[in-house]
Amino acid sequence: MILKKNPVYGYAALFAAIALLPLLGAYPIFVMKVLCYALFACAFNLLIGFTGLLSFGHAAFLGTAGYAAGHALKVWGFPPLLGLAFGGLAAAGVGLVFGLLAIKRSGIYFSMITLALSQMLFFFFLQAKFTGGEDGLQSVPRGQVLGIDMGNDLTLYYVVLAVFIAAFWLIYRTVNSPFGQVLTSIRENEPRAISLGYDVDRFKLLAFVLSAGLAGLAGAMKTWVLGFATLTDAVWTTSGAVILMTLVGGMGTLVGPIVGALVIIALENKIGDFGQALAGLTGVQWFNGLGESVSLVTGLIFIVCVLAFRRGLVGEAAALWERWGANRRGA
């Protein structure tokens, strides 16, 4: 009941648990990668879950910020936090251009325009010299933050977690502000929002740019953590992956994208080990090749979620909790 009235306590407990993960044996690089994709999914969820706009080109912002931040850190010698901010602003700028071109359309037309623009940007990155082409941008330095060397993974972990919490707080405040309420009204009934006098296109554009900037922050942070940026960040399949993360976790919920990112990234990184364990237990050698069938497994998970968990894992769990509470009060 307390968490329902004041969910901030729940979020604080969640972040406290995340902060303890490395101390409990979790690999810091893996958790930081999950946090980067979780922020990417939260940014995407701000657009689709609270505004009702389905973008097929969000990988463009992840890739743009990754290359921009990596170049700023490696070539221009920017301090890490300034490099992250530069990457986020670069992605927001690209988001502004994309938004001005796509926001007048709706439905599948909006989605297809974002996909086309994203693919155009992908081919630009493929041929540009500063990106390294197919080799990617390598050896991005971690530098120092407030005089502290970020070469230690555990130190970097807590800085990344702090950035993630700040970005999550921004999303939380946006959703629970009058601006967020207007976005929700646009998602629920756009003609009614127009009849009330709101400039719907302007609100959509602001939401799109904010989502692009936060997705860019995730891409910049990912490049900083891993030390490289590649074309994989900007390819259309990454846009599909973030849609899958959001739907699996729970679209329109704040925690859902975090859970979805954890599920999908854990599958991509650990499914090979899981397949080998199954092969050892069952003697079926086919399981040894499970690590090469990540797309098949994630596709099956997507189908199961669509058929059985339409509100995502977090959405279904919240609905189950509500039903249990209602039955308890009734009893």
C-alpha positions in Angstrom: 0.0 0.0 0.0 2.8 2.4 0.8 4.5 1.6 -2.5 1.3 2.3 -4.4 0.9 5.7 -2.8 4.5 6.6 -3.0 6.4 4.5 -5.6 9.6 6.4 -5.0 10.3 4.0 -2.1 10.0 1.1 -4.5 12.4 2.7 -7.0 14.9 3.5 -4.3 14.8 -0.1 -3.2 15.3 -1.3 -6.8 18.3 1.0 -7.3 19.8 0.0 -3.9 19.6 -3.7 -5.0 21.3 -2.8 -8.3 24.0 -1.0 -6.4 24.7 -4.2 -4.4 24.9 -6.5 -7.5 28.7 -6.3 -8.0 29.3 -6.9 -4.3 27.2 -10.1 -4.6 29.3 -11.4 -7.5 27.7 -9.9 -10.6 30.0 -9.0 -13.4 30.1 -5.1 -13.5 30.6 -4.9 -17.3 27.5 -7.1 -17.9 25.3 -5.1 -15.5 26.5 -1.8 -17.0 25.6 -3.1 -20.4 22.1 -4.0 -19.1 21.8 -0.5 -17.6 22.7 1.1 -20.9 20.1 -0.9 -22.8 17.6 -0.4 -20.0 17.9 3.4 -20.4 17.6 2.9 -24.1 14.3 1.0 -23.6 13.0 3.5 -21.0 13.6 6.3 -23.5 11.8 4.4 -26.2 9.0 3.6 -23.8 8.5 7.3 -23.1 7.6 7.6 -26.8 5.5 4.5 -27.4 4.2 3.8 -23.9 3.2 7.3 -22.9 2.8 9.2 -26.3 1.6 6.4 -28.5 4.3 6.9 -31.2 5.9 3.7 -32.6 9.4 4.5 -33.9 11.3 1.9 -36.0 14.4 4.1 -36.1 15.5 4.5 -32.5 18.8 2.8 -33.2 19.8 5.9 -35.1 20.0 7.9 -31.9 21.9 5.1 -30.0 24.4 5.0 -32.8 24.7 8.7 -33.3 25.5 9.3 -29.7 27.8 6.4 -29.5 30.0 7.7 -32.4 29.7 11.4 -31.3 30.7 10.6 -27.7 33.4 8.2 -28.7 34.9 10.7 -31.1 34.7 13.5 -28.6 36.4 11.4 -25.9 39.1 9.9 -28.1 40.0 12.6 -30.6 38.9 15.9 -29.0 39.8 14.8 -25.5 36.5 15.7 -23.8 36.1 14.9 -20.1 33.8 11.8 -19.8 30.7 13.6 -18.5 31.0 16.3 -21.1 31.4 13.6 -23.7 28.2 11.9 -22.6 26.3 15.2 -22.7 27.7 15.9 -26.2 26.5 12.5 -27.4 23.1 13.0 -25.9 22.8 16.5 -27.5 23.9 15.1 -30.9 21.2 12.4 -30.7 18.6 15.0 -29.7 19.6 17.1 -32.7 19.2 14.2 -35.0 15.9 13.5 -33.2 14.7 17.0 -34.0 15.4 16.6 -37.7 13.7 13.2 -37.7 10.8 14.6 -35.8 10.2 17.5 -38.1 10.1 15.2 -41.0 8.0 12.4 -39.5 5.8 14.0 -36.8 3.1 15.1 -39.3 2.4 11.5 -40.1 0.7 8.9 -37.9 0.5 5.2 -37.5 2.5 3.0 -39.9 3.5 6.0 -42.0 5.2 7.6 -39.0 7.0 4.3 -38.3 8.1 3.7 -41.8 9.5 7.3 -42.1 11.6 6.8 -39.0 12.9 3.5 -40.3 13.8 5.0 -43.7 15.6 7.9 -42.0 17.4 5.6 -39.7 18.7 3.4 -42.5 19.9 6.5 -44.4 21.9 7.4 -41.3 23.2 3.9 -41.0 24.7 4.0 -44.5 26.2 7.4 -43.7 28.0 5.8 -40.7 29.1 2.9 -42.9 31.0 5.2 -45.3 32.1 8.0 -42.9 35.8 8.1 -41.9 35.3 9.2 -38.3 33.2 6.1 -37.5 35.8 3.6 -38.7 33.3 2.0 -41.1 32.9 -1.8 -40.5 35.8 -1.8 -38.1 34.0 0.6 -35.7 35.4 3.3 -33.5 37.9 1.6 -31.2 40.0 2.3 -28.0 37.7 5.0 -26.5 39.3 6.1 -23.3 37.4 6.1 -20.0 39.3 9.1 -18.6 38.7 10.6 -15.1 35.6 11.9 -13.4 36.3 14.5 -10.6 39.9 13.4 -10.6 39.0 9.7 -10.1 40.3 7.3 -12.7 37.5 5.3 -14.4 39.8 2.4 -15.3 38.5 0.4 -12.4 35.3 -1.4 -13.4 33.7 -1.1 -10.0 34.3 2.7 -9.8 32.9 3.1 -13.3 29.9 1.0 -12.4 28.7 3.4 -9.7 29.2 6.4 -11.9 27.1 4.7 -14.7 24.5 3.8 -12.1 24.3 7.5 -10.9 23.8 8.7 -14.5 21.1 6.0 -15.1 19.3 7.1 -11.9 19.4 10.7 -13.0 18.0 9.9 -16.4 15.3 7.6 -14.9 14.3 10.4 -12.5 14.0 12.8 -15.5 11.7 10.3 -17.2 9.7 9.8 -13.9 9.2 13.6 -13.5 8.3 14.0 -17.2 5.6 11.3 -17.0 4.2 12.7 -13.7 4.1 16.3 -14.9 1.4 18.3 -16.7 3.4 17.8 -19.9 3.3 14.0 -19.3 -0.4 14.1 -18.7 -0.9 15.9 -22.1 1.2 13.2 -23.7 -1.0 10.5 -22.2 -4.1 12.3 -23.4 -2.7 12.4 -26.9 -2.1 8.6 -26.7 -5.6 7.9 -25.4 -7.6 10.3 -27.6 -5.7 12.7 -29.9 -8.8 14.4 -31.4 -10.0 15.2 -27.9 -6.6 16.7 -27.1 -6.8 18.8 -30.2 -10.3 20.0 -29.3 -9.0 21.1 -25.9 -6.7 23.5 -27.7 -3.3 21.6 -27.3 -0.8 21.9 -30.1 -0.5 18.1 -30.5 2.3 18.2 -33.1 4.5 20.4 -30.8 4.0 18.1 -27.9 4.8 15.0 -30.0 7.9 16.7 -31.3 9.1 17.6 -27.8 8.5 14.0 -26.7 10.3 12.7 -29.7 13.4 14.9 -29.1 13.5 14.1 -25.4 13.2 10.3 -26.2 16.0 10.7 -28.8 18.3 12.6 -26.3 17.8 10.0 -23.6 18.4 7.1 -26.1 21.5 9.0 -27.1 22.7 9.2 -23.5 22.4 5.4 -23.4 24.4 5.0 -26.5 27.1 7.4 -25.3 27.3 5.6 -22.0 27.5 2.2 -23.8 30.5 3.5 -25.9 32.2 4.8 -22.7 31.7 1.6 -20.8 32.8 -0.8 -23.6 35.4 1.4 -25.2 34.1 1.1 -28.8 31.2 2.0 -31.0 30.1 -0.2 -34.0 27.6 -0.2 -36.8 25.5 -2.7 -34.7 24.4 0.2 -32.6 22.8 1.9 -35.6 21.4 -1.1 -37.5 17.6 -1.6 -37.8 17.7 -4.8 -35.8 18.7 -2.8 -32.7 15.5 -0.8 -33.2 13.6 -4.1 -33.2 15.5 -5.2 -30.1 14.4 -2.2 -28.1 10.8 -2.7 -29.2 11.1 -6.3 -27.9 12.6 -5.2 -24.6 9.7 -2.7 -24.0 7.0 -5.2 -24.9 8.5 -8.1 -22.9 9.0 -5.9 -19.8 5.7 -3.9 -20.0 4.9 -1.0 -22.3 3.6 2.0 -20.4 5.3 1.1 -17.1 8.4 2.7 -15.8 10.1 -0.4 -14.5 9.0 -2.7 -17.4 11.7 -1.6 -19.9 14.4 -2.3 -17.3 13.1 -5.9 -16.8 12.8 -6.4 -20.5 16.3 -5.2 -21.1 17.6 -7.6 -18.5 15.8 -10.5 -20.0 16.9 -9.9 -23.6 20.5 -9.0 -22.8 20.8 -12.0 -20.4 19.5 -14.2 -23.2 22.0 -12.9 -25.7 24.9 -13.3 -23.3 24.0 -16.4 -21.3 21.9 -18.6 -23.6 25.0 -20.4 -24.9 26.0 -21.4 -21.4 22.4 -22.4 -20.7 22.4 -24.6 -23.9 25.6 -26.3 -22.9 24.2 -27.0 -19.4 21.0 -28.5 -20.9 23.1 -30.6 -23.3 25.0 -32.0 -20.3 21.9 -32.8 -18.4 19.8 -34.3 -21.2 22.5 -35.6 -23.5 20.8 -33.8 -26.5 23.6 -32.2 -28.5 21.3 -29.8 -30.3 21.2 -27.7 -27.2 25.0 -26.9 -27.7 24.0 -24.8 -30.7 21.4 -22.8 -28.8 23.8 -19.9 -28.5 23.7 -19.4 -32.2 19.8 -19.3 -32.2 19.4 -16.2 -30.0 17.0 -14.6 -32.6 14.9 -17.8 -32.6 14.6 -17.9 -28.8 13.8 -14.1 -28.4 11.2 -14.5 -31.2 9.6 -17.4 -29.3 9.6 -15.2 -26.1 8.0 -12.4 -28.0 5.2 -14.7 -29.3 4.6 -16.1 -25.8 4.4 -12.5 -24.4 2.0 -11.4 -27.1 -0.2 -14.4 -26.5 -0.1 -14.8 -22.7 1.4 -11.6 -21.3 0.0 -8.8 -23.4 0.8 -6.2 -20.7 4.4 -7.5 -20.3 6.0 -9.1 -17.3 5.7 -6.1 -15.1 2.2 -5.1 -16.3 0.9 -8.6 -15.7 2.5 -8.8 -12.3 1.0 -5.4 -11.3 -2.5 -6.6 -12.5 -2.1 -9.9 -10.6 -1.2 -7.9 -7.4 -4.2 -5.6 -7.9 -6.5 -8.6 -8.2 -5.0 -10.3 -5.2 -5.4 -7.1 -3.2 -9.0 -6.7 -4.4 -9.9 -10.3 -3.4 -8.3 -9.8 0.0 -10.2 -6.7 0.7 -13.4 -8.4 -0.5 -12.8 -11.3 1.8 
